[in-house]
């Protein structure tokens, strides 16, 4: 198996035996997996790109962004302002 930071080549027989591990690599690890047969590439597994904000680290996938997290809140009176 050849591996680079975001791409790897794997024989079809290995993917067949460990299908769920490669699905996790592609979906969670954001890696591309090129599946080979007799040393020649036959298919490529790639993650689907979405427009959702990307969070990294051990909390990845556990945070839901609701509303605008960049711009300040203007209509809220803070306790310290009283």
PECOR-V592249 format. One record per residue. N is the residue number from 1. RES is the residue in one small letter. PHI is phi in degrees with one decimal (* if undefined). NEAR is the number of other C-alpha atoms within 12 Angstrom. Layout:
{{N/RES/PHI/NEAR} {N/RES/PHI/NEAR}}
This chain:
{{1/x/*/17} {2/x/-90.1/16} {3/x/-136.9/14} {4/x/-118.8/13} {5/x/-54.4/13} {6/x/-129.1/20} {7/x/-146.6/23} {8/x/-150.1/27} {9/x/-111.1/30} {10/x/-137.2/31} {11/x/-64.7/26} {12/x/-56.4/25} {13/x/-63.4/16} {14/x/-70.7/19} {15/x/-64.0/26} {16/x/-59.3/16} {17/x/-79.1/12} {18/x/-133.4/15} {19/x/-52.1/19} {20/x/-64.7/14} {21/x/-64.6/17} {22/x/-73.5/31} {23/x/-61.2/22} {24/x/-64.0/19} {25/x/-58.6/24} {26/x/-74.4/24} {27/x/-77.0/22} {28/x/-92.8/25} {29/x/-83.3/24} {30/x/58.9/24} {31/x/-97.7/26} {32/x/-95.5/28} {33/x/-121.2/36} {34/x/-96.0/29} {35/x/-93.7/28} {36/x/-115.8/23} {37/x/-133.4/18} {38/x/55.1/12} {39/x/82.6/15} {40/x/-109.8/14} {41/x/-62.5/17} {42/x/-119.5/16} {43/x/-146.5/18} {44/x/-129.8/24} {45/x/-97.5/28} {46/x/-130.8/23} {47/x/-71.8/20} {48/x/-79.5/15} {49/x/-82.4/13} {50/x/-128.5/9} {51/x/-94.0/6} {52/x/-68.8/12} {53/x/-59.6/17} {54/x/-100.1/17} {55/x/-113.5/14} {56/x/-118.5/13} {57/x/99.6/11} {58/x/-72.6/10} {59/x/-93.7/11} {60/x/-56.1/15} {61/x/87.2/16} {62/x/-108.2/11} {63/x/-109.5/14} {64/x/-114.9/14} {65/x/-89.7/13} {66/x/-122.0/9} {67/x/87.6/10} {68/x/-90.6/10} {69/x/-99.1/10} {70/x/-99.1/9} {71/x/-79.7/7} {72/x/-69.3/9} {73/x/-86.9/11} {74/x/-101.4/7} {75/x/-95.5/6} {76/x/-105.3/10} {77/x/-91.0/9} {78/x/-86.2/9} {79/x/-57.3/6} {80/x/-69.7/6} {81/x/-80.2/6} {82/x/-76.9/6}}
